[in-house]
Amino acid sequence: MEKLREPLCEIAQCGLPFALEAMGERWSFMILRAAFNGVRHFEDFLEALGIARNILSNRLSRLVEAGILKREHCADDRRRIEYRLTPKGMDLLPAMLALRQWGEKWQLGVPANPVLCDARDGMPIRPIGITAHDGRALSPDDLTWRERAELEAAVAFEPLRKVL
């Protein structure tokens, strides 16, 4: 993994600190997990997670401020609030699944129950991995860092904003 090196002192050029700041800690991930499972109301989060009211309120506010969740009034009762995933929040699904699979592999030793499957054929999803632009599975030894300007200058690449 010697080739996989980035300038670690240039933290402002890395998205990881921003992601960690937005998610914060364990309860934020558990709230996000519940939201992916269709939980939308404050009281339902409380019941599903067994979290203290003040912590839940704080974490929901942080996730809303980060644009991961949005607050909406319920259609049937305008006094009630729903918390819904935004597109930004939905984009966290692969990261959440990768963390879950890592925990299953290294802590549980087996896939958790229930097993996440493809709705079309009912088969379990593959482990989340790193794939090349052409779909090949990559290992850490297959990775390298390149300067953005170098990539944008290459004729074969679209502007990086479209690729990422």
DSSP file (Angstrom, degrees, kcal/mol; ACC not computed):
  #  RESIDUE AA STRUCTURE BP1 BP2  ACC     N-H-->O    O-->H-N    N-H-->O    O-->H-N    TCO  KAPPA ALPHA  PHI   PSI    X-CA   Y-CA   Z-CA
    1    1 A M    >         0   0    0      0, 0.0     3,-0.5     0, 0.0   140,-0.0   0.000 360.0 360.0 360.0  20.8    0.0    0.0    0.0
    2    2 A E  T 3   +     0   0    0      1,-0.2   139,-0.1     3,-0.0     0, 0.0   0.841 360.0  57.1 -65.7 -34.2    3.0    2.2   -0.4
    3    3 A K  T 3  S+     0   0    0      1,-0.2     2,-1.8   140,-0.1   142,-0.6   0.784  85.0  86.9 -67.8 -27.2    1.6    4.0   -3.5
    4    4 A L    <   +     0   0    0     -3,-0.5     2,-0.4   140,-0.2    -1,-0.2  -0.539  61.0 138.5 -80.1  85.0   -1.5    5.1   -1.7
    5    5 A R        +     0   0    0     -2,-1.8   140,-0.2   140,-0.0    -3,-0.0  -0.994  25.6 176.6-132.4 133.7   -0.2    8.3   -0.3
    6    6 A E        -     0   0    0     -2,-0.4     2,-1.1   138,-0.0     3,-0.1  -0.939  48.2 -90.7-128.6 156.2   -1.9   11.7    0.0
    7    7 A P    >   -     0   0    0      0, 0.0     3,-1.4     0, 0.0    -2,-0.0  -0.527  40.4-168.4 -68.9 101.7   -0.6   14.9    1.6
    8    8 A L  T 3  S+     0   0    0     -2,-1.1     3,-0.1     1,-0.3     6,-0.1   0.708  79.7  63.5 -68.4 -21.1   -2.0   14.3    5.1
    9    9 A C  T 3  S+     0   0    0      1,-0.2     2,-1.5     2,-0.1    -1,-0.3   0.698  85.5  77.2 -76.4 -18.0   -1.2   17.9    6.2
   10   10 A E    X   +     0   0    0     -3,-1.4     3,-1.4     1,-0.2    -1,-0.2  -0.482  54.7 156.1 -90.5  66.0   -3.6   19.3    3.7
   11   11 A I  G >   +     0   0    0     -2,-1.5     3,-1.6     1,-0.3    -1,-0.2   0.783  64.5  64.7 -66.0 -28.8   -6.7   18.5    5.7
   12   12 A A  G 3  S+     0   0    0      1,-0.3    -1,-0.3    -3,-0.2    -2,-0.1   0.692  98.2  56.6 -68.7 -17.2   -8.8   21.2    4.0
   13   13 A Q  G <  S+     0   0    0     -3,-1.4     2,-0.4     2,-0.0    -1,-0.3   0.386  94.7  83.6 -92.1   2.8   -8.5   19.3    0.7
   14   14 A C    <   -     0   0    0     -3,-1.6     4,-0.5    -4,-0.1    -6,-0.0  -0.891  63.6-154.0-112.6 136.1   -9.9   16.1    2.2
   15   15 A G  S  > S+     0   0    0     -2,-0.4     4,-2.2     1,-0.2     5,-0.2   0.652  80.9  82.8 -79.5 -15.8  -13.7   15.4    2.5
   16   16 A L  H  > S+     0   0    0      1,-0.2     4,-2.6     2,-0.2     5,-0.2   0.910  88.0  50.0 -60.6 -46.5  -13.3   13.0    5.5
   17   17 A P  H  > S+     0   0    0      0, 0.0     4,-2.2     0, 0.0    -1,-0.2   0.888 111.5  50.3 -59.8 -36.4  -13.1   15.7    8.2
   18   18 A F  H  > S+     0   0    0     -4,-0.5     4,-2.1     2,-0.2    -2,-0.2   0.910 111.3  48.2 -66.1 -41.9  -16.3   17.3    6.8
   19   19 A A  H  X S+     0   0    0     -4,-2.2     4,-2.3     1,-0.2     5,-0.3   0.916 112.7  48.1 -64.7 -43.2  -18.1   13.9    6.8
   20   20 A L  H  X S+     0   0    0     -4,-2.6     4,-2.8     1,-0.2    -1,-0.2   0.876 110.6  51.6 -66.6 -37.0  -17.0   13.2   10.3
   21   21 A E  H  < S+     0   0    0     -4,-2.2    -1,-0.2    -5,-0.2    -2,-0.2   0.896 111.8  47.2 -64.8 -40.2  -18.1   16.6   11.5
   22   22 A A  H  < S+     0   0    0     -4,-2.1    -2,-0.2     1,-0.2    -1,-0.2   0.903 119.8  37.4 -69.0 -41.3  -21.5   16.2    9.9
   23   23 A M  H  < S-     0   0    0     -4,-2.3     2,-1.8     1,-0.2     5,-0.2   0.844  83.8-179.0 -83.6 -34.3  -22.1   12.7   11.3
   24   24 A G     <  -     0   0    0     -4,-2.8     2,-0.2    -5,-0.3    -1,-0.2  -0.503  46.3 -26.6  79.3 -83.4  -20.5   13.3   14.7
   25   25 A E  S >> S-     0   0    0     -2,-1.8     4,-1.4    -4,-0.1     3,-0.8  -0.785  83.7 -53.8-155.7-168.7  -20.7   10.1   16.6
   26   26 A R  H 3> S+     0   0    0      1,-0.3     4,-2.1    -2,-0.2     3,-0.2   0.841 121.8  53.8 -52.0 -47.8  -22.5    6.8   17.2
   27   27 A W  H 3> S+     0   0    0      1,-0.2     4,-2.6     2,-0.2    -1,-0.3   0.856 104.4  56.0 -63.4 -34.2  -26.0    8.1   17.8
   28   28 A S  H <> S+     0   0    0     -3,-0.8     4,-2.4    -5,-0.2    -1,-0.2   0.916 109.2  47.0 -62.5 -41.2  -26.0   10.1   14.5
   29   29 A F  H  X S+     0   0    0     -4,-1.4     4,-2.5    -3,-0.2    -2,-0.2   0.891 112.1  49.9 -66.0 -38.8  -25.2    6.8   12.7
   30   30 A M  H  X S+     0   0    0     -4,-2.1     4,-2.2     2,-0.2    -2,-0.2   0.874 110.9  49.3 -69.4 -36.7  -28.0    5.0   14.6
   31   31 A I  H  X S+     0   0    0     -4,-2.6     4,-2.5     2,-0.2    -2,-0.2   0.922 111.7  49.1 -64.6 -44.2  -30.5    7.7   13.7
   32   32 A L  H  X S+     0   0    0     -4,-2.4     4,-2.5     2,-0.2    -2,-0.2   0.907 109.2  52.7 -62.2 -41.6  -29.4    7.6   10.1
   33   33 A R  H  X S+     0   0    0     -4,-2.5     4,-1.0     1,-0.2    -1,-0.2   0.923 110.4  47.8 -58.5 -45.1  -29.8    3.8   10.2
   34   34 A A  H  <>S+     0   0    0     -4,-2.2     5,-2.4     1,-0.2     3,-0.4   0.902 109.8  52.6 -63.5 -40.7  -33.4    4.2   11.6
   35   35 A A  H ><5S+     0   0    0     -4,-2.5     3,-1.7     1,-0.3    -2,-0.2   0.895 106.2  53.1 -63.2 -39.9  -34.2    6.8    8.9
   36   36 A F  H 3<5S+     0   0    0     -4,-2.5    -1,-0.3     1,-0.3    -2,-0.2   0.761 106.5  55.4 -64.6 -22.9  -33.0    4.4    6.2
   37   37 A N  T 3<5S-     0   0    0     -4,-1.0    -1,-0.3    -3,-0.4    -2,-0.2   0.224 128.9 -96.5 -94.9  13.1  -35.5    1.9    7.8
   38   38 A G  T < 5S+     0   0    0     -3,-1.7     2,-0.3     1,-0.3    -3,-0.2   0.484  72.9 146.5  92.5   3.6  -38.4    4.3    7.4
   39   39 A V      < +     0   0    0     -5,-2.4    -1,-0.3     1,-0.2    -2,-0.1  -0.594   9.0 156.6 -73.9 133.2  -38.5    5.9   10.9
   40   40 A R        +     0   0    0     -2,-0.3    43,-2.7     1,-0.1     2,-0.3   0.601  40.5  76.8-132.0 -23.0  -39.6    9.5   10.5
   41   41 A H  S  > S-     0   0    0     41,-0.2     4,-2.4     1,-0.1     3,-0.3  -0.738  73.8-125.0-105.2 146.8  -41.1   10.8   13.8
   42   42 A F  H  > S+     0   0    0     39,-0.5     4,-2.4    -2,-0.3     5,-0.1   0.905 112.1  48.6 -49.8 -50.9  -39.3   11.9   16.9
   43   43 A E  H  > S+     0   0    0      1,-0.2     4,-2.3     2,-0.2    -1,-0.2   0.850 109.8  52.6 -63.8 -34.1  -41.3    9.5   19.2
   44   44 A D  H  > S+     0   0    0     -3,-0.3     4,-2.8     2,-0.2    -1,-0.2   0.886 108.0  50.7 -69.8 -38.1  -40.6    6.6   16.8
   45   45 A F  H  X S+     0   0    0     -4,-2.4     4,-2.5     2,-0.2     5,-0.4   0.933 110.1  51.6 -60.7 -45.0  -36.8    7.4   16.9
   46   46 A L  H  X S+     0   0    0     -4,-2.4     4,-2.2    -5,-0.2     5,-0.5   0.941 114.4  41.9 -55.6 -50.0  -37.1    7.4   20.7
   47   47 A E  H  < S+     0   0    0     -4,-2.3    -1,-0.2     1,-0.2    -2,-0.2   0.913 117.0  46.3 -66.6 -44.0  -38.8    4.0   20.8
   48   48 A A  H  < S+     0   0    0     -4,-2.8    -1,-0.2     1,-0.2    -2,-0.2   0.850 124.4  30.2 -69.0 -34.8  -36.7    2.4   18.1
   49   49 A L  H  < S-     0   0    0     -4,-2.5    -2,-0.2    -5,-0.2    -1,-0.2   0.687  88.9-134.5-102.6 -21.2  -33.3    3.5   19.5
   50   50 A G     <  +     0   0    0     -4,-2.2     2,-0.3    -5,-0.4    -3,-0.1   0.880  52.6 154.3  65.4  36.3  -33.8    3.8   23.2
   51   51 A I        -     0   0    0     -5,-0.5    -1,-0.2    -6,-0.3     2,-0.1  -0.670  50.7-100.4 -98.2 149.6  -32.0    7.2   23.1
   52   52 A A     >  -     0   0    0     -2,-0.3     4,-2.7     1,-0.1     5,-0.2  -0.428  30.7-121.5 -67.9 145.4  -32.5   10.0   25.6
   53   53 A R  H  > S+     0   0    0      1,-0.2     4,-2.8     2,-0.2     5,-0.2   0.896 110.7  49.8 -55.6 -45.9  -34.8   12.8   24.4
   54   54 A N  H  > S+     0   0    0      2,-0.2     4,-2.1     1,-0.2    -1,-0.2   0.884 112.4  46.8 -66.1 -37.7  -32.1   15.5   24.7
   55   55 A I  H  > S+     0   0    0      2,-0.2     4,-2.8     1,-0.2     5,-0.2   0.928 113.5  48.8 -68.7 -44.0  -29.5   13.5   22.8
   56   56 A L  H  X S+     0   0    0     -4,-2.7     4,-2.8     1,-0.2     5,-0.3   0.934 111.6  49.3 -60.4 -46.1  -32.0   12.7   20.1
   57   57 A S  H  X S+     0   0    0     -4,-2.8     4,-2.1    -5,-0.2    -1,-0.2   0.920 113.2  47.1 -59.6 -44.7  -33.1   16.3   19.8
   58   58 A N  H  X S+     0   0    0     -4,-2.1     4,-2.2    -5,-0.2    -2,-0.2   0.930 114.4  45.5 -63.0 -47.5  -29.5   17.4   19.5
   59   59 A R  H  X S+     0   0    0     -4,-2.8     4,-2.4     2,-0.2    -2,-0.2   0.890 111.7  51.4 -68.8 -39.3  -28.5   14.8   17.0
   60   60 A L  H  X S+     0   0    0     -4,-2.8     4,-2.2    -5,-0.2    -1,-0.2   0.926 110.2  50.5 -61.7 -43.0  -31.6   15.4   14.8
   61   61 A S  H  X S+     0   0    0     -4,-2.1     4,-2.8    -5,-0.3    -2,-0.2   0.914 110.9  48.8 -60.2 -43.5  -30.9   19.1   14.8
   62   62 A R  H  X S+     0   0    0     -4,-2.2     4,-2.0     1,-0.2    -1,-0.2   0.899 111.1  49.3 -63.9 -40.9  -27.2   18.5   13.8
   63   63 A L  H  <>S+     0   0    0     -4,-2.4     5,-2.3     2,-0.2     6,-1.5   0.854 112.6  48.0 -68.5 -33.9  -28.3   16.2   11.0
   64   64 A V  H ><5S+     0   0    0     -4,-2.2     3,-1.5     4,-0.2    -2,-0.2   0.930 111.1  50.4 -68.6 -46.2  -30.8   18.8    9.7
   65   65 A E  H 3<5S+     0   0    0     -4,-2.8    -2,-0.2     1,-0.3    -1,-0.2   0.857 109.0  52.5 -59.6 -35.6  -28.2   21.6    9.9
   66   66 A A  T 3<5S-     0   0    0     -4,-2.0    -1,-0.3    -5,-0.2    -2,-0.2   0.548 115.5-117.9 -78.2  -6.8  -25.8   19.4    7.9
   67   67 A G  T < 5S+     0   0    0     -3,-1.5    22,-0.4     2,-0.3    21,-0.4   0.658  85.5 114.6  79.9  15.3  -28.5   18.8    5.2
   68   68 A I  S   <S+     0   0    0     -5,-2.3    18,-2.2    -6,-0.2    21,-0.3   0.840  82.0  23.5 -85.8 -37.6  -28.6   15.1    5.8
   69   69 A L  E    S-A   85   0A   0     -6,-1.5     2,-0.4    16,-0.2    -2,-0.3  -0.879  72.6-151.5-119.9 157.2  -32.2   15.1    7.1
   70   70 A K  E     -A   84   0A   0     14,-2.6    14,-2.6    -2,-0.3     2,-0.4  -0.975  14.4-128.8-127.7 148.4  -35.0   17.6    6.5
   71   71 A R  E     +A   83   0A   0     -2,-0.4     2,-0.3    12,-0.2    12,-0.2  -0.803  31.8 173.6 -93.5 132.3  -37.9   18.5    8.7
   72   72 A E  E     -A   82   0A   0     10,-2.5    10,-3.7    -2,-0.4     2,-0.2  -0.990  33.4-114.7-136.9 146.2  -41.3   18.5    7.2
   73   73 A H  E     -A   81   0A   0     -2,-0.3     8,-0.2     8,-0.2     5,-0.2  -0.583  42.3-105.9 -73.9 141.4  -44.8   18.9    8.6
   74   74 A C        -     0   0    0      6,-2.4     6,-0.1     3,-0.7    -1,-0.1  -0.428  19.8-134.4 -66.3 141.4  -46.9   15.7    8.3
   75   75 A A  S    S+     0   0    0      1,-0.2     3,-0.3    -2,-0.1    -1,-0.1   0.869 104.7  42.5 -65.6 -36.9  -49.6   15.9    5.6
   76   76 A D  S    S+     0   0    0      1,-0.3     2,-0.3     2,-0.0    -1,-0.2   0.673 129.0  24.1 -87.4 -17.2  -52.3   14.5    7.9
   77   77 A D    >   -     0   0    0      3,-0.1     3,-2.1     1,-0.1    -3,-0.7  -0.764  63.5-165.0-149.6  97.6  -51.4   16.5   11.0
   78   78 A R  T 3  S+     0   0    0      1,-0.3    -3,-0.1    -2,-0.3    -1,-0.1   0.636  88.1  65.6 -62.2 -14.4  -49.5   19.8   10.4
   79   79 A R  T 3  S+     0   0    0     -6,-0.1    -1,-0.3     2,-0.0     2,-0.3   0.742  90.5  78.4 -78.6 -22.4  -48.5   19.9   14.1
   80   80 A R  S <  S-     0   0    0     -3,-2.1    -6,-2.4    -6,-0.1     2,-0.4  -0.624  72.4-144.4 -89.5 146.6  -46.4   16.8   13.8
   81   81 A I  E     -A   73   0A   0     -2,-0.3   -39,-0.5    -8,-0.2     2,-0.4  -0.882   7.2-158.6-111.0 139.8  -42.9   16.8   12.2
   82   82 A E  E     -A   72   0A   0    -10,-3.7   -10,-2.5    -2,-0.4     2,-0.6  -0.913   9.5-145.1-112.0 145.6  -41.3   14.2   10.0
   83   83 A Y  E     -A   71   0A   0    -43,-2.7     2,-0.4    -2,-0.4   -12,-0.2  -0.958  25.5-177.9-108.9 119.1  -37.6   13.8    9.5
   84   84 A R  E     -A   70   0A   0    -14,-2.6   -14,-2.6    -2,-0.6     2,-0.2  -0.904  29.9-107.4-121.1 146.5  -36.8   12.6    6.0
   85   85 A L  E     -A   69   0A   0     -2,-0.4   -16,-0.2   -16,-0.2   -17,-0.1  -0.473  31.6-146.3 -67.6 137.2  -33.5   11.8    4.3
   86   86 A T     >  -     0   0    0    -18,-2.2     4,-2.9    -2,-0.2     5,-0.2  -0.465  34.8 -96.9 -89.9 171.5  -32.3   14.4    1.8
   87   87 A P  H  > S+     0   0    0      0, 0.0     4,-1.7     0, 0.0     5,-0.1   0.888 130.1  54.8 -56.4 -36.5  -30.4   13.3   -1.4
   88   88 A K  H  4 S+     0   0    0    -21,-0.4     4,-0.2     1,-0.2   -20,-0.2   0.906 109.9  45.9 -62.1 -41.5  -27.3   14.2    0.6
   89   89 A G  H >4 S+     0   0    0    -22,-0.4     3,-1.8   -21,-0.3     4,-0.2   0.898 108.4  55.2 -67.1 -41.5  -28.4   11.8    3.3
   90   90 A M  H >< S+     0   0    0     -4,-2.9     3,-1.9     1,-0.3    -1,-0.2   0.836  97.4  65.3 -61.0 -32.2  -29.3    9.1    0.8
   91   91 A D  T 3< S+     0   0    0     -4,-1.7     4,-0.4     1,-0.3    -1,-0.3   0.626  90.1  67.4 -66.9 -11.5  -25.8    9.3   -0.5
   92   92 A L  T <> S+     0   0    0     -3,-1.8     4,-2.7    -4,-0.2    -1,-0.3   0.565  74.2  92.1 -82.3  -8.5  -24.6    8.0    2.8
   93   93 A L  H <> S+     0   0    0     -3,-1.9     4,-2.8     1,-0.2     5,-0.3   0.916  83.5  49.0 -55.9 -49.0  -26.2    4.6    2.3
   94   94 A P  H  > S+     0   0    0      0, 0.0     4,-2.4     0, 0.0    -1,-0.2   0.904 113.2  48.4 -59.4 -38.2  -23.0    3.0    0.7
   95   95 A A  H  > S+     0   0    0     -4,-0.4     4,-2.3     2,-0.2    -2,-0.2   0.916 112.3  48.8 -65.8 -41.8  -20.9    4.2    3.6
   96   96 A M  H  X S+     0   0    0     -4,-2.7     4,-2.4     2,-0.2    -1,-0.2   0.916 112.9  47.2 -63.0 -43.5  -23.4    3.0    6.1
   97   97 A L  H  X S+     0   0    0     -4,-2.8     4,-2.9    -5,-0.2     5,-0.2   0.893 110.7  52.0 -66.4 -39.1  -23.6   -0.4    4.4
   98   98 A A  H  X S+     0   0    0     -4,-2.4     4,-2.2    -5,-0.3    -2,-0.2   0.915 111.3  47.0 -63.6 -42.1  -19.8   -0.6    4.2
   99   99 A L  H  X S+     0   0    0     -4,-2.3     4,-2.3     2,-0.2    -2,-0.2   0.904 112.7  50.0 -64.9 -41.0  -19.5    0.1    8.0
  100  100 A R  H  X S+     0   0    0     -4,-2.4     4,-2.4     2,-0.2    -2,-0.2   0.942 111.7  47.4 -61.9 -47.6  -22.2   -2.5    8.8
  101  101 A Q  H  X S+     0   0    0     -4,-2.9     4,-2.5     1,-0.2    -1,-0.2   0.879 110.2  53.0 -62.9 -37.6  -20.4   -5.1    6.7
  102  102 A W  H  X S+     0   0    0     -4,-2.2     4,-2.9    -5,-0.2     5,-0.3   0.934 110.5  47.5 -61.6 -45.9  -17.1   -4.3    8.3
  103  103 A G  H  X>S+     0   0    0     -4,-2.3     4,-2.2     1,-0.2     5,-2.0   0.879 111.7  50.4 -63.0 -38.9  -18.7   -4.8   11.8
  104  104 A E  I  <>S+     0   0    0     -4,-2.4     5,-2.5     3,-0.2     6,-0.6   0.912 115.8  42.7 -64.4 -42.1  -20.3   -8.1   10.7
  105  105 A K  I  <5S+     0   0    0     -4,-2.5    -2,-0.2     3,-0.2    -1,-0.2   0.939 126.5  28.4 -69.6 -48.0  -17.0   -9.4    9.4
  106  106 A W  I  <5S+     0   0    0     -4,-2.9    -3,-0.2    -5,-0.2    -2,-0.2   0.661 134.3  23.6 -96.5 -17.1  -14.7   -8.2   12.2
  107  107 A Q  I  <5S+     0   0    0     -4,-2.2    -3,-0.2    -5,-0.3    -4,-0.1   0.779 131.4  29.4-111.5 -53.8  -17.0   -8.2   15.2
  108  108 A L  I   <S-     0   0    0     -5,-2.0    -3,-0.2     2,-0.1    -4,-0.2   0.856  83.6-146.2 -79.1 -35.4  -19.9  -10.6   14.6
  109  109 A G  S   <S+     0   0    0     -5,-2.5    -4,-0.2    -6,-0.3    -5,-0.1   0.351  74.6  56.5  84.2  -7.0  -18.1  -13.0   12.3
  110  110 A V  S    S-     0   0    0     -6,-0.6    -1,-0.1     0, 0.0    -2,-0.1  -0.962  99.6 -81.8-146.7 159.9  -21.3  -13.6   10.3
  111  111 A P        -     0   0    0      0, 0.0     4,-0.1     0, 0.0   -10,-0.1  -0.416  53.7-112.7 -62.4 142.0  -23.8  -11.5    8.4
  112  112 A A        -     0   0    0      2,-0.1     4,-0.1   -12,-0.1    -8,-0.0  -0.247  42.5 -82.5 -69.2 163.2  -26.4   -9.9   10.7
  113  113 A N  S    S+     0   0    0      2,-0.1     2,-0.2     3,-0.0    -1,-0.0  -0.970 112.1  41.9-114.2 128.6  -30.0  -11.0   10.6
  114  114 A P  S    S-     0   0    0      0, 0.0     2,-0.4     0, 0.0    -2,-0.1   0.513  89.6-141.3 -77.0 163.1  -32.0   -9.9    8.6
  115  115 A V        -     0   0    0     -2,-0.2     2,-0.4    -4,-0.1    -2,-0.1  -0.782  16.3-119.0 -94.4 133.7  -29.7  -10.0    5.6
  116  116 A L        +     0   0    0     -2,-0.4     9,-2.1    -4,-0.1     2,-0.3  -0.603  43.2 179.5 -75.5 125.8  -29.9   -7.1    3.1
  117  117 A C  B     -B  124   0B   0     -2,-0.4     2,-0.4     7,-0.3     6,-0.1  -0.833  37.0 -94.0-128.1 161.1  -30.9   -8.4   -0.3
  118  118 A D     >  -     0   0    0      5,-3.2     4,-2.6    -2,-0.3     5,-0.2  -0.631  31.2-143.2 -70.6 123.9  -31.7   -7.2   -3.8
  119  119 A A  T  4 S+     0   0    0     -2,-0.4    -1,-0.1     1,-0.2    -2,-0.0   0.782  95.0  58.8 -63.4 -26.9  -35.4   -6.6   -4.0
  120  120 A R  T  4 S+     0   0    0      1,-0.1    -1,-0.2     3,-0.1    -2,-0.0   0.947 127.2   7.6 -70.6 -48.9  -35.5   -7.9   -7.6
  121  121 A D  T  4 S-     0   0    0      2,-0.2    -2,-0.2    -3,-0.1    -1,-0.1   0.469  92.6-122.1-117.2  -2.4  -34.1  -11.4   -7.1
  122  122 A G     <  +     0   0    0     -4,-2.6    -3,-0.1     1,-0.3    -2,-0.0   0.561  64.3 137.6  77.0   7.1  -33.9  -11.8   -3.3
  123  123 A M        -     0   0    0     -5,-0.2    -5,-3.2     1,-0.1    -1,-0.3  -0.618  61.5 -98.3 -89.1 147.3  -30.2  -12.5   -3.3
  124  124 A P  B     -B  117   0B   0      0, 0.0    -7,-0.3     0, 0.0    -1,-0.1  -0.261  42.1-108.3 -60.0 147.3  -27.9  -10.9   -0.7
  125  125 A I        -     0   0    0     -9,-2.1     3,-0.1     1,-0.1    -9,-0.1  -0.376  36.8-105.4 -71.2 157.3  -26.0   -7.8   -1.8
  126  126 A R        -     0   0    0      1,-0.1    -1,-0.1    -2,-0.1     2,-0.1  -0.361  46.4 -82.2 -74.2 160.5  -22.2   -8.1   -2.4
  127  127 A P        -     0   0    0      0, 0.0     2,-0.3     0, 0.0    -1,-0.1  -0.413  52.5-105.4 -59.8 140.0  -19.7   -6.7    0.0
  128  128 A I        +     0   0    0    -31,-0.2     2,-0.2   -34,-0.1    -3,-0.0  -0.521  58.8 159.4 -67.4 131.8  -19.2   -2.9   -0.6
  129  129 A G        -     0   0    0     -2,-0.3     2,-0.5    -3,-0.1    10,-0.1  -0.740  44.7 -83.2-141.5-172.5  -15.9   -2.6   -2.2
  130  130 A I  E     -C  138   0C   0      8,-0.5     8,-3.0    -2,-0.2     2,-0.4  -0.898  45.2-173.7-103.0 124.8  -13.7   -0.3   -4.3
  131  131 A T  E     -C  137   0C   0     -2,-0.5     6,-0.2     6,-0.2     5,-0.1  -0.913  20.7-122.4-122.5 149.6  -14.3   -0.5   -8.1
  132  132 A A    >   -     0   0    0      4,-2.9     3,-2.1    -2,-0.4     6,-0.0  -0.249  41.5 -94.1 -75.8 170.5  -12.6    1.0  -11.0
  133  133 A H  T 3  S+     0   0    0      1,-0.3    -1,-0.1     2,-0.1    -2,-0.0   0.741 128.9  50.0 -59.0 -23.2  -14.4    3.2  -13.6
  134  134 A D  T 3  S-     0   0    0      2,-0.1    -1,-0.3     0, 0.0    -2,-0.0   0.294 125.1 -99.7-101.1   9.3  -14.9    0.1  -15.7
  135  135 A G  S <  S+     0   0    0     -3,-2.1    -2,-0.1     1,-0.3     2,-0.1   0.352  72.6 144.3  94.9  -6.3  -16.3   -2.0  -12.8
  136  136 A R        -     0   0    0      1,-0.1    -4,-2.9    -5,-0.1     2,-0.3  -0.402  55.0-114.5 -66.5 141.3  -13.2   -4.0  -11.9
  137  137 A A  E     -C  131   0C   0     -6,-0.2     2,-0.3    -2,-0.1    -6,-0.2  -0.599  35.9-155.2 -73.4 135.9  -12.7   -4.8   -8.2
  138  138 A L  E     -C  130   0C   0     -8,-3.0    -8,-0.5    -2,-0.3     5,-0.0  -0.881   8.7-153.9-116.8 146.7   -9.7   -3.0   -6.8
  139  139 A S    >   -     0   0    0     -2,-0.3     3,-1.9   -10,-0.1     4,-0.3  -0.657  41.3 -97.3-104.8 168.5   -7.4   -3.8   -3.9
  140  140 A P  G >  S+     0   0    0      0, 0.0     3,-1.3     0, 0.0  -136,-0.1   0.838 125.0  60.4 -55.3 -31.9   -5.4   -1.2   -1.9
  141  141 A D  G 3  S+     0   0    0      1,-0.2  -138,-0.1  -138,-0.1  -139,-0.0   0.694  98.6  58.7 -68.6 -17.4   -2.4   -2.2   -4.0
  142  142 A D  G <  S+     0   0    0     -3,-1.9     2,-0.3     2,-0.0    -1,-0.2   0.451  92.2  92.2 -88.4  -1.2   -4.3   -1.1   -7.2
  143  143 A L    <   +     0   0    0     -3,-1.3     2,-0.3    -4,-0.3  -140,-0.1  -0.669  43.4 165.0-103.5 149.3   -4.8    2.5   -6.0
  144  144 A T        -     0   0    0     -2,-0.3     2,-0.4  -140,-0.1  -140,-0.2  -0.977  32.4-117.2-151.7 157.4   -2.8    5.7   -6.4
  145  145 A W        -     0   0    0   -142,-0.6     2,-0.3    -2,-0.3  -140,-0.0  -0.800  29.7-176.9 -97.6 140.4   -3.3    9.4   -6.0
  146  146 A R        -     0   0    0     -2,-0.4     2,-0.2     0, 0.0    -2,-0.0  -0.970  33.1-100.5-132.8 151.6   -3.2   11.8   -8.9
  147  147 A E     >  -     0   0    0     -2,-0.3     4,-1.7     1,-0.1     3,-0.3  -0.466  27.0-129.4 -69.5 139.3   -3.5   15.5   -9.1
  148  148 A R  H  > S+     0   0    0      1,-0.2     4,-2.8     2,-0.2     5,-0.2   0.900 108.2  54.8 -56.4 -44.5   -7.0   16.8  -10.1
  149  149 A A  H  > S+     0   0    0      1,-0.2     4,-1.6     2,-0.2    -1,-0.2   0.873 105.4  53.3 -59.9 -37.9   -5.5   19.1  -12.8
  150  150 A E  H  > S+     0   0    0     -3,-0.3     4,-0.8     2,-0.2    -1,-0.2   0.901 111.9  45.1 -63.7 -41.3   -3.6   16.1  -14.3
  151  151 A L  H >< S+     0   0    0     -4,-1.7     3,-0.6     1,-0.2     6,-0.3   0.909 111.5  51.3 -69.6 -42.4   -6.9   14.2  -14.6
  152  152 A E  H 3< S+     0   0    0     -4,-2.8    -1,-0.2     1,-0.2    -2,-0.2   0.792 107.8  54.1 -66.4 -27.1   -8.9   17.1  -16.0
  153  153 A A  H 3< S+     0   0    0     -4,-1.6    -1,-0.2    -5,-0.2     2,-0.2   0.719  86.3  99.6 -78.0 -21.5   -6.2   17.6  -18.6
  154  154 A A  S X< S-     0   0    0     -4,-0.8     3,-1.2    -3,-0.6    -3,-0.0  -0.477  72.7-140.1 -69.7 133.3   -6.5   14.0  -19.8
  155  155 A V  T 3  S+     0   0    0      1,-0.2    -1,-0.1    -2,-0.2    -4,-0.0   0.830  96.8  60.0 -63.8 -33.9   -8.6   13.7  -22.9
  156  156 A A  T 3  S+     0   0    0      2,-0.0     2,-0.4    -5,-0.0    -1,-0.2   0.597  92.5  82.5 -74.9 -10.3  -10.3   10.5  -21.8
  157  157 A F    <   -     0   0    0     -3,-1.2     3,-0.1    -6,-0.3     0, 0.0  -0.789  68.0-142.7-103.5 138.2  -11.8   12.1  -18.6
  158  158 A E        -     0   0    0     -2,-0.4     5,-0.1     1,-0.2    -4,-0.1  -0.401  57.3 -65.4 -75.5 166.8  -15.0   14.1  -18.3
  159  159 A P    >>  -     0   0    0      0, 0.0     3,-1.5     0, 0.0     4,-1.2  -0.337  52.3-120.8 -54.0 138.7  -14.8   17.0  -15.8
  160  160 A L  H 3> S+     0   0    0      1,-0.3     4,-2.9     2,-0.2    -2,-0.1   0.772 107.9  67.6 -58.7 -29.5  -14.3   15.4  -12.3
  161  161 A R  H 34 S+     0   0    0      1,-0.2    -1,-0.3     2,-0.2    -3,-0.0   0.868 104.2  44.9 -59.8 -35.4  -17.5   17.0  -11.0
  162  162 A K  H <4 S+     0   0    0     -3,-1.5    -1,-0.2     2,-0.2    -2,-0.2   0.872 114.2  48.6 -74.4 -37.8  -19.6   14.7  -13.3
  163  163 A V  H  <        0   0    0     -4,-1.2    -2,-0.2     1,-0.2    -1,-0.1   0.924 360.0 360.0 -69.1 -45.8  -17.5   11.6  -12.5
  164  164 A L     <        0   0    0     -4,-2.9    -1,-0.2     0, 0.0    -2,-0.2   0.472 360.0 360.0 -83.3 360.0  -17.7   12.0   -8.8
